[in-house]
């Protein structure tokens, strides 16, 4: 196998265009350092602007109760990242700007009001982990702010120093985890750790034919008991050449939005998912 073809395969895997070959060891005469440098050079050529977390538009209603116009809604999320540097920073890291915006939209109520808008900008350093001629994951350290942009008693905000990691277990399975050190500046959400937690973990699985994707994330709330916020997403790819999916999303627990962070929600929604061509960030 030529060096040019090897590099193209590795870059294709990083870009998520061809997942089944991910994780295979490529044997060539070049040293591990030269291979890693080749991979980073190709990463440097990737677009600066890209999707970050899943972008979706879903609608649904309450589970375990009677649906009404007040507990049936539309939820959507927009998320992207902007790479600011190439891999010439210390430890071959990349500097990123991150932005995620989430909304709960009460489309059945008069005048179609937004119940809550959450803004989540951040900045951080990411490092791709390359071992034994393979890309095996990514680690990120970031500073995040999250708030709902409101004033008075409806105001909610906090900041986080977050450490996130993703590990690629197989061509079809990725595990992820994230821990944050909170800096709570919101006057009306001092107890947010009891509901929105301190860390999360989960996995993402992709079918062999690349049509199905399953995500599960557990967010551990503060305390020693087994109290989790649970998010499960099941997506079916609409077209093999696109990154659009029909998605079923299940949310159970607290902290779904900043405004209602201390209120229990159990929701089932369905709609459109647009996700990165490879594994998502969480």
C-alpha positions in Angstrom: 0.0 0.0 0.0 1.5 3.4 -1.0 2.1 6.1 1.6 -0.2 8.4 -0.3 -3.1 5.9 -0.1 -2.4 5.3 3.6 -2.7 8.9 4.4 -5.9 9.3 2.4 -7.4 6.3 4.2 -6.5 7.8 7.6 -7.9 11.2 6.7 -11.0 9.7 5.3 -11.6 8.0 8.6 -11.1 11.1 10.6 -13.5 13.0 8.4 -16.0 10.2 8.8 -16.5 9.4 5.2 -15.6 5.8 5.5 -16.1 4.3 8.9 -15.7 0.5 8.5 -11.9 0.6 8.1 -11.5 2.7 11.2 -9.0 1.4 13.7 -7.2 -1.0 11.4 -3.4 -1.0 11.8 -1.6 0.2 8.7 1.8 -1.4 8.2 4.3 0.8 6.3 8.0 1.5 6.5 7.6 5.0 7.9 8.0 5.5 11.7 5.1 6.1 14.0 6.1 9.8 14.4 6.1 10.3 10.6 2.7 8.7 10.4 1.3 10.9 13.2 2.8 14.0 11.5 1.1 13.0 8.2 -2.2 12.6 9.9 -1.9 16.0 11.6 -0.9 17.6 8.3 -4.2 16.3 6.8 -6.2 17.5 9.8 -4.7 20.9 9.3 -6.2 20.9 5.8 -9.7 20.2 7.0 -12.4 23.0 6.9 -12.1 25.4 9.8 -15.8 25.6 10.3 -17.8 22.4 11.1 -20.6 20.9 13.1 -19.9 20.4 16.8 -22.7 18.6 18.7 -25.8 17.3 17.0 -28.1 19.8 15.3 -31.8 18.8 15.5 -35.4 19.9 15.3 -37.8 17.6 17.1 -41.3 17.8 18.5 -43.3 15.7 21.0 -45.0 15.5 24.3 -44.9 14.2 27.9 -44.6 10.5 28.9 -46.5 9.2 31.9 -49.0 12.0 31.9 -51.7 13.6 29.9 -50.5 15.6 26.9 -51.6 19.3 26.8 -50.6 22.4 24.9 -48.3 23.3 27.8 -46.3 20.1 28.0 -46.2 19.4 24.2 -43.5 21.4 22.4 -40.8 21.6 19.8 -37.1 21.4 20.9 -34.2 22.4 18.6 -30.5 22.7 18.9 -27.9 24.3 16.7 -24.2 23.6 17.3 -21.0 24.4 15.5 -17.3 24.9 16.0 -14.6 27.1 14.5 -11.0 25.9 14.5 -8.7 28.9 15.1 -5.3 27.3 14.7 -3.4 24.4 13.1 -1.6 21.8 15.1 1.4 24.0 15.7 0.4 24.7 19.3 2.1 22.8 22.2 1.3 19.1 22.3 -0.1 19.3 18.8 -3.4 20.8 20.1 -5.9 22.9 18.2 -7.7 26.0 19.5 -11.4 26.0 18.9 -14.4 28.2 19.5 -17.6 26.3 20.3 -21.2 27.4 20.2 -24.4 25.6 21.0 -27.9 27.0 21.2 -30.9 25.1 22.5 -34.6 26.2 22.5 -37.9 24.9 23.8 -40.7 26.3 21.6 -44.3 26.1 22.7 -45.8 25.9 19.2 -49.3 24.9 20.4 -49.8 27.9 22.6 -51.2 31.2 21.4 -48.6 33.4 19.6 -46.2 30.4 19.6 -43.9 31.7 22.4 -40.4 30.4 23.2 -40.4 28.8 26.6 -36.6 29.1 27.0 -33.5 29.8 25.0 -30.1 28.5 26.2 -26.8 29.9 25.0 -23.6 27.9 25.4 -20.4 29.4 24.0 -17.0 28.1 24.8 -13.3 28.1 23.9 -10.9 25.2 24.3 -8.0 23.1 23.2 -8.5 19.8 21.5 -5.9 17.1 20.9 -6.3 14.1 18.6 -4.9 10.9 20.1 -2.9 8.8 17.7 -1.5 5.4 18.9 0.1 2.5 17.0 -0.7 4.0 13.6 -4.3 4.6 14.6 -6.5 7.6 15.5 -8.0 6.3 18.8 -9.8 9.4 20.2 -9.8 13.0 21.1 -9.4 15.0 24.4 -10.6 18.6 25.0 -10.2 21.1 27.8 -12.5 24.1 27.5 -14.0 27.0 29.3 -17.8 27.2 28.8 -20.6 29.6 29.7 -24.2 28.7 29.7 -27.2 31.0 30.4 -30.7 31.7 29.2 -30.2 35.4 28.6 -33.0 36.5 30.8 -33.1 38.9 33.8 -34.9 39.0 37.1 -36.0 35.8 38.8 -36.0 34.0 35.4 -32.3 34.5 35.0 -30.1 31.4 35.0 -26.4 31.1 34.3 -23.2 29.2 35.2 -19.7 28.7 33.9 -17.7 25.4 33.6 -14.1 24.4 33.2 -14.7 21.1 31.3 -12.5 18.1 30.4 -14.0 15.9 27.7 -12.7 12.7 26.1 -13.8 10.4 23.3 -12.4 6.9 22.7 -13.0 4.8 19.6 -13.5 1.2 20.7 -14.3 -0.2 17.3 -15.4 0.9 13.8 -19.0 1.1 15.1 -18.6 2.2 18.7 -17.4 5.3 20.5 -17.4 5.9 24.3 -17.4 9.5 25.7 -17.1 11.2 29.1 -17.1 14.7 30.3 -16.3 16.2 33.7 -16.7 19.9 34.7 -15.6 22.2 37.5 -18.6 24.6 38.0 -18.4 28.3 38.6 -22.0 29.2 39.5 -22.7 32.9 39.1 -26.4 32.8 38.7 -28.4 34.2 41.7 -31.4 32.0 41.1 -29.7 28.6 40.3 -27.3 28.1 43.2 -28.4 24.5 43.6 -28.0 23.6 39.9 -25.5 20.8 40.6 -28.3 18.8 42.3 -30.1 18.7 38.9 -27.7 19.3 36.1 -24.9 17.3 37.5 -21.1 17.2 37.7 -20.2 14.8 34.9 -21.6 12.6 32.2 -20.7 9.5 30.2 -22.2 7.5 27.4 -21.7 5.9 24.0 -22.5 6.2 20.4 -23.1 3.2 18.1 -23.3 3.1 14.3 -24.7 0.2 12.4 -22.6 -1.7 9.9 -24.5 -0.2 6.9 -24.1 3.3 8.4 -27.9 3.8 8.4 -28.7 3.7 12.1 -27.1 5.6 14.9 -27.8 5.2 18.7 -26.7 7.6 21.4 -27.1 7.2 25.1 -25.8 9.8 27.6 -26.1 9.6 31.4 -25.6 12.8 33.4 -24.8 12.2 37.1 -26.6 14.6 39.4 -25.0 15.6 42.7 -25.2 13.1 45.5 -24.1 9.5 46.2 -27.3 7.8 45.1 -27.8 6.6 41.6 -29.6 9.6 40.2 -29.1 10.3 36.5 -30.5 12.4 33.7 -30.9 10.1 30.7 -30.8 11.1 27.1 -31.3 8.5 24.4 -31.4 9.2 20.6 -32.1 6.8 17.8 -31.6 8.0 14.2 -32.2 6.5 10.8 -30.3 8.0 7.9 -32.6 9.5 5.2 -30.1 9.2 2.4 -26.8 7.3 2.3 -25.0 10.4 0.9 -26.3 12.8 3.4 -25.9 13.4 7.2 -29.6 13.9 7.8 -31.5 11.4 10.0 -35.1 10.9 11.2 -34.6 10.9 15.0 -36.5 9.7 18.0 -35.3 11.4 21.2 -36.1 10.4 24.8 -35.3 12.7 27.7 -35.8 11.7 31.4 -34.7 13.7 34.4 -33.9 17.3 35.3 -31.8 20.0 33.6 -33.3 19.8 30.1 -33.3 23.7 30.0 -31.8 26.3 32.2 -35.1 27.9 33.2 -36.6 24.6 34.4 -33.3 23.0 35.6 -35.0 21.9 38.8 -38.2 20.5 37.3 -38.5 16.8 36.3 -39.3 16.2 32.6 -40.0 13.0 30.7 -40.4 13.7 27.0 -40.5 11.7 23.8 -39.9 13.7 20.6 -39.4 12.9 16.9 -37.9 15.0 14.1 -34.9 15.8 12.0 -31.3 15.2 13.1 -28.2 16.7 11.3 -25.0 15.2 12.7 -21.3 15.3 12.0 -20.3 12.7 9.4 -18.2 10.9 12.0 -19.0 10.5 15.8 -20.6 13.5 17.5 -19.4 15.5 20.5 -21.5 15.6 23.7 
